[in-house]
Amino acid sequence: MGLKLSKKTKMVSRVVLILVVVLLAMVYFHNHSVAVLSPKGVIAAKERSLITTSILLMLIVVIPVFILTAFIAWKYKETNTKAKYLPEWDHHSVLEFFWWAIPGLSF
């Protein structure tokens, strides 16, 4: 008796739901004062700046990870017979250099 929706309809409904939630959050935070983001002095303003900077820096990592997670899950799903699975690809010197050098430079 359940309603059968196509994959495209499910995806569009999920995207619309996410956009509605983001829009409602933006409206809420625009109309209401959040104590952490309403500084009352010089030190509080600097702390707000630090919080904002750290959030933006974290988003530089988080957003590509979420995008790549969705892409990899979609590309290598069980029904995709065109995707090549290369399990012996376990060492790539250039990529490993960047994987270790970038975190090493951040100290």
C-alpha positions as CSV (number, residue, x, y, z in Angstrom):
1,M,0.0,0.0,0.0
2,G,3.1,2.2,0.2
3,L,3.8,4.9,-2.4
4,K,6.6,4.0,-4.9
5,L,8.8,6.9,-5.8
6,S,11.5,6.9,-8.4
7,K,15.1,7.4,-7.5
8,K,15.1,10.8,-9.1
9,T,12.1,11.9,-7.1
10,K,13.7,10.7,-3.9
11,M,16.9,12.6,-4.6
12,V,15.0,15.8,-5.5
13,S,12.9,15.5,-2.3
14,R,16.0,15.0,-0.1
15,V,17.7,18.1,-1.7
16,V,14.6,20.2,-1.2
17,L,14.4,19.1,2.4
18,I,18.0,20.0,3.0
19,L,17.5,23.4,1.4
20,V,14.4,24.1,3.4
21,V,16.2,23.2,6.7
22,V,19.1,25.5,5.7
23,L,16.8,28.3,4.8
24,L,14.8,28.0,8.1
25,A,18.1,28.0,10.0
26,M,19.3,31.1,8.2
27,V,16.0,32.9,8.9
28,Y,16.1,31.9,12.6
29,F,19.7,33.0,13.1
30,H,19.0,36.2,11.2
31,N,16.1,37.1,13.5
32,H,17.4,35.8,16.8
33,S,20.6,36.8,18.7
34,V,23.0,33.9,19.4
35,A,25.0,34.7,22.5
36,V,28.2,33.2,21.2
37,L,28.0,35.3,18.0
38,S,27.1,38.6,19.8
39,P,30.3,39.9,21.3
40,K,30.1,42.5,24.1
41,G,33.7,43.5,24.2
42,V,37.1,43.4,22.5
43,I,38.1,39.9,23.8
44,A,34.6,38.5,22.9
45,A,34.9,40.0,19.4
46,K,38.3,38.3,19.0
47,E,36.9,35.0,20.2
48,R,34.0,35.3,17.7
49,S,36.6,35.9,15.0
50,L,38.5,32.8,16.1
51,I,35.3,30.7,16.1
52,T,34.4,31.9,12.6
53,T,37.9,31.2,11.3
54,S,38.0,27.7,12.8
55,I,34.6,26.9,11.3
56,L,35.6,28.0,7.9
57,L,38.9,26.1,8.1
58,M,37.0,22.9,9.1
59,L,34.5,23.4,6.3
60,I,37.5,23.3,3.8
61,V,38.0,19.7,4.9
62,V,34.4,18.6,5.7
63,I,32.7,19.7,2.5
64,P,35.0,17.8,0.1
65,V,34.8,14.7,2.4
66,F,31.0,14.7,2.2
67,I,31.0,15.3,-1.5
68,L,33.6,12.5,-2.1
69,T,31.8,10.1,0.2
70,A,28.6,10.6,-1.8
71,F,30.4,10.3,-5.1
72,I,32.3,7.1,-4.1
73,A,29.2,5.5,-2.8
74,W,27.3,6.3,-6.0
75,K,30.1,5.3,-8.3
76,Y,31.0,2.0,-6.7
77,K,27.4,0.9,-5.8
78,E,26.7,-2.8,-6.4
79,T,24.5,-2.2,-9.5
80,N,27.2,-0.2,-11.3
81,T,29.0,-2.8,-13.4
82,K,31.0,-0.3,-15.4
83,A,33.1,0.8,-12.4
84,K,36.6,-0.6,-12.3
85,Y,37.8,-2.1,-9.0
86,L,41.5,-2.2,-8.7
87,P,42.4,-3.8,-5.3
88,E,46.1,-4.0,-6.1
89,W,46.5,-0.2,-6.2
90,D,48.0,0.2,-2.8
91,H,51.0,2.5,-3.3
92,H,51.4,5.8,-5.1
93,S,54.4,7.9,-4.1
94,V,53.2,11.3,-5.2
95,L,49.8,11.0,-3.4
96,E,51.4,9.6,-0.2
97,F,53.8,12.6,-0.2
98,F,50.9,15.0,-0.2
99,W,48.9,13.0,2.3
100,W,51.8,13.2,4.8
101,A,53.4,16.6,3.8
102,I,50.2,18.8,4.1
103,P,49.4,17.7,7.7
104,G,53.1,17.9,8.5
105,L,53.3,21.6,7.4
106,S,50.3,22.6,9.6
107,F,52.2,22.4,12.9
